[in-house]
Amino acid sequence: MRRVLVAEDETVIREFIVINLKRGGYETVEAENGEEAMRIFNEQNGNFNIAILDIMMPGSMDGLAVCKEIRKRSNTIGIIMLTARTQEMDKVSGLMLGADDYITKPFSPSELVARVDSLNRRVEMLESGMRAVPNDEEITLGEFTLNIRRRMLLKNGVPIELTQVEFQIMEFFFTHPGVALSRTDILNRVWGDAFFGEEKIVDVNIRRLRIKIEDEPSSPKYIITVWGIGYKWAVN
């Protein structure tokens, strides 16, 4: 069963989410605030495919804090943040903390289910060990090795922890070294062509990847910006 943790303090919105996810074939577990969400997550040993977290929740843990704690415990769970239109910086903050996607309120049932379905497919692919490049188990570029079967990136033999979104971006780079990939190309490859959001989600994830893999993230030598197009993996 595909399981979703829904943390939202507004009862009407939470019930709206739960009803539509159940119609889409998901099992849901509800939390009214961040503290309850973390308690449930820990008690159930993180046995969820996806967590949907409202950013603005009362108490000592808002959605951003919950996102950070869940991501510490799992690189595979999909995380979707619920934001208001005025919470532009919170969207970026959520993505930098490890969220995979965000949905802006108000949203339609079709958008909600489509976004959850898309993320769930990626989570299931990661957990089942399915590979986008079936004939190659490892790809080595310079000091980096991408193990596709194990979903792992090594730099000089040292593992770098990646979320499933980050891994898919790296996989796209490693299978197209030196090729300028547009934001749209990356968006379609990783989030799917049915993605409702904005291309800036790509930029935020690239920023997060640079922090993890670059010696100097502000002066990257691996993930290079191709102005007017997108990004490429530099081939030395």
Beta strands, then each sheet from edge to edge (+ up, - down):
strand 1: 2-7
strand 2: 26-31
strand 3: 50-54
strand 4: 78-83
strand 5: 101-104
strand 6: 138-141
strand 7: 144-147
strand 8: 152-155
strand 9: 158-160
strand 10: 181-182
strand 11: 223-226
strand 12: 230-233
sheet 1: 2+ 1+ 3+ 4+ 5+
sheet 2: 6+ 7- 8+ 9-
sheet 3: 10+ 12- 11+
end
